[in-house]
Amino acid sequence: MSKPAIGRDTRLCMSLSARPGNFGSRFHNHLYESLGLDYVYKAFSTKDLAAAIGGIRALNIRGCAISMPFKEACIALIDELTPSASAIESVNTIVNDDGHLRGYNTDYIAIAKLIASHAISPQSRFALRGSGGMAKAVAAAFRDAGFEHGVIVARNEPAGRSLAAVCGYRWQPQLGDLRPLLLVNVTPVGMAGGAESADLAFAEEAIDAAEIAFDVVAIPSETPLIRAARARGKRVITGHDVIVLQALEQFVLYTGMRPSEAQVRAAAAFAGG
């Protein structure tokens, strides 16, 4: 199916992030091409969030993906939160319907789907490292899936305690001697280009004792944590799994179309996540 040439009727979708990447643009544009949709997607950064959100409304931009550090700050600038966003007070997707800006959290949707598809028992004890906007989405998804035995590991005590209290978990600044069956990293540890890109999110002793390692870092998807867990024969869930699912749900929200599994696989491979 041939995609129309870009013209005055082409719909624009975009992303806002402190550190824009290529995955979203490549993933969405590949699907627009595959499905013959008159859309185009472009990543942006901004130092003026209010003006950027105003531009979405003023220019009738169809949708916008929101990444760190804007997931919470954008809430005051939009018109409505859907349950996926209001439950955790964090937005990663804005959909514009004739100037009405509605906030979603497809991170939450993606995590919930991964928990279900990997058949992780709600009786599993888990440790989640992190306390930011993405950590809110992950912790809430585990809570809503019935997980009762969790600990939030975060150096930021106010944020860590708050997240733990909201979700009914415990907080502690370090993992210490805990040896949960499920380790979840929701920090930049292991992210390419960062100061901690070569670091393990959890100590080797904790990885040895765990059954599943889940790292939301998507670039690279084979983080030090994931590599260490694979080497030990552990089950893993990668940030690539997360980024593909959350981007797919954004695509559906923007276009009203759900591509086939084969089309999603092809777009994800093209995006190179």
Salt bridges, closest charged atoms under 4 A:
GLU72 OE2 - LYS136 NZ 3.04
ASP79 OD2 - ARG57 NH1 2.71
ASP79 OD2 - HIS100 ND1 3.98
GLU80 OE1 - HIS100 NE2 2.83
GLU80 OE1 - ARG102 NE 3.17
ASP97 OD1 - ARG62 NH1 2.60
ASP97 OD2 - ARG102 NH1 2.81
ASP107 OD2 - LYS71 NZ 2.77
ASP144 OD1 - ARG143 NE 2.82
GLU157 OE2 - ARG161 NE 2.74
GLU204 OE1 - ARG232 NH2 3.70
ASP208 OD1 - ARG232 NE 2.45
GLU222 OE2 - ARG230 NH2 2.86
GLU249 OE2 - LYS113 NZ 2.86
GLU249 OE2 - ARG258 NH1 3.16
GLU261 OE1 - ARG265 NH1 3.98
